[in-house]
Amino acid sequence: MSITIRRAVKQDCPRLMELIRELALFEKAPDEVTVTLEHFEESGFGANPVWWGFVAVENGVIQGFAMYYIRYSTWKGQRMYLEDLIVTEEMRGKGVGSLLFDALITEAKEKKFNGIVWQVLEWNEPAIKFYKKLNASFDAEWVNCALSIEN
C-alpha cells in the first residue's frame, strides 16, 4: 500500500463530496447533506476560502480526506477546527487516518494554531479509540447547539 498525502485541490471536490455522502450514511444521516458541489468548491477554492484540507491518495484514487477551518477562541486564540476526517471503509485500519492527522498537526504547528479541536459521535467507538491513541482529551461538559437559517 502506497498512500500519498497532499493538499486538496478544486478538482478533488466531486470525489470529496462522494466521501462526505459516505460519511453521512455511516453516521445514519444521509439526507442531511444538502451542500451543492458548486457551494463546496466556492467555499474551499473561491475568492475567500473558508476551509482547507488534505487528501489521502492510493493509486490515483482519493481514499480519505481531512477538512479544517480556523476557529477563534477568546481563551486560546486561533485553533484548527477539524470538520471531518474521512477514510473509506475499505481503507480503515490501515494507517490512513494517522497520516491525515499527522498532516493536520504539521499544518497547525506551521500556522501557529494553539491546538486542534473537533467533535465525535458518542457511539463511534472506532473513531473514539483512534483519538484516544492520539492522547486527545474528551469533554462531556459542553452541549452542542445549532441554529439553521433558511435563506
C-alpha positions in Angstrom: 0.0 0.0 0.0 1.4 3.4 -1.1 -0.5 6.3 0.3 0.3 9.9 -0.7 -0.9 12.8 1.4 -1.3 16.1 -0.3 -3.3 19.3 -0.1 -6.8 19.1 -1.5 -7.4 21.0 -4.8 -10.6 22.1 -6.5 -10.5 19.1 -8.9 -10.9 16.8 -5.9 -14.2 18.2 -4.9 -16.5 15.7 -6.7 -14.7 12.8 -5.0 -14.7 14.6 -1.7 -18.5 15.0 -2.0 -18.7 11.3 -2.5 -16.8 10.7 0.7 -18.9 13.2 2.5 -22.0 11.3 1.5 -20.4 8.0 2.6 -19.7 9.6 6.0 -23.3 10.8 6.3 -24.5 7.3 5.5 -22.2 5.9 8.1 -23.4 8.5 10.6 -27.0 7.5 9.9 -27.9 10.9 8.4 -27.7 10.5 4.6 -30.4 13.2 4.0 -28.5 15.8 6.0 -26.0 16.5 3.2 -27.6 19.5 1.4 -24.5 21.4 0.3 -24.1 21.6 -3.5 -20.9 20.8 -5.3 -20.7 24.4 -6.5 -21.0 25.8 -3.0 -18.5 23.3 -1.7 -16.0 24.3 -4.4 -16.5 28.0 -3.9 -16.2 27.7 -0.1 -12.8 25.9 -0.4 -11.3 27.4 -3.6 -13.1 30.7 -4.4 -12.0 34.2 -3.7 -12.4 33.8 0.1 -11.8 30.2 1.1 -13.2 29.2 4.5 -12.0 25.6 4.5 -8.7 23.8 3.7 -7.9 20.1 3.5 -5.7 17.2 2.8 -6.4 14.1 0.8 -5.0 10.6 1.0 -4.4 9.1 -2.4 -3.7 5.5 -3.3 -3.2 4.5 -7.0 -4.7 7.8 -8.1 -7.9 7.4 -6.0 -8.7 9.6 -3.0 -9.3 7.2 -0.1 -9.6 9.7 2.6 -9.6 13.4 3.5 -9.4 15.8 6.4 -11.0 19.2 6.2 -10.5 22.0 8.6 -11.3 25.7 9.2 -10.0 28.3 11.6 -11.8 28.7 14.9 -11.1 31.6 17.2 -11.3 31.0 21.0 -11.3 34.1 23.2 -9.4 32.0 25.7 -6.9 30.2 23.4 -6.6 32.2 20.2 -6.6 30.6 16.8 -7.3 26.9 16.7 -7.8 24.4 13.9 -11.3 23.0 13.8 -11.3 19.6 12.2 -14.7 19.4 10.5 -14.3 16.0 9.0 -11.7 13.2 8.9 -13.0 10.6 6.5 -11.4 7.3 5.4 -13.2 4.9 3.0 -14.5 1.8 4.7 -12.1 -0.4 2.8 -9.1 1.6 3.9 -9.9 1.9 7.6 -7.4 0.4 10.0 -4.5 0.8 7.5 -3.0 3.9 9.0 -4.6 6.4 6.5 -6.3 8.4 9.3 -3.0 8.7 11.2 -1.3 10.0 8.0 -4.0 12.6 7.6 -3.9 13.6 11.2 -0.1 13.9 11.0 -0.6 16.4 8.1 -3.1 18.3 10.2 -0.7 18.5 13.2 2.1 19.8 10.9 -0.2 22.4 9.4 -1.4 23.5 12.9 2.2 23.9 14.0 3.2 25.8 10.8 0.3 28.2 11.1 1.0 28.6 14.9 -2.5 27.5 15.9 -2.9 26.8 19.6 -4.5 23.4 19.1 -6.9 21.2 17.2 -10.5 20.7 18.2 -13.2 18.5 16.8 -16.3 16.5 17.7 -17.0 12.8 17.5 -20.3 11.0 17.8 -20.6 9.2 21.2 -21.4 5.9 19.5 -18.5 6.0 17.1 -16.2 3.7 19.0 -13.6 3.1 16.3 -13.1 6.9 16.0 -13.0 7.4 19.8 -10.4 4.6 20.0 -8.4 6.3 17.3 -8.5 9.7 19.0 -7.6 8.1 22.4 -4.4 6.7 20.7 -3.5 10.3 19.9 -4.0 11.2 23.6 -6.9 13.5 22.8 -8.9 14.8 25.7 -12.7 14.3 25.7 -15.1 16.9 27.2 -18.6 15.7 28.1 -19.4 19.0 29.9 -20.4 21.1 26.8 -23.7 20.6 24.9 -23.7 21.1 21.1 -26.1 23.8 19.8 -27.1 24.7 16.2 -29.5 27.1 14.6 -30.5 26.7 11.0 -31.0 29.9 9.0 -33.2 29.5 5.9 -32.3 31.8 3.0 
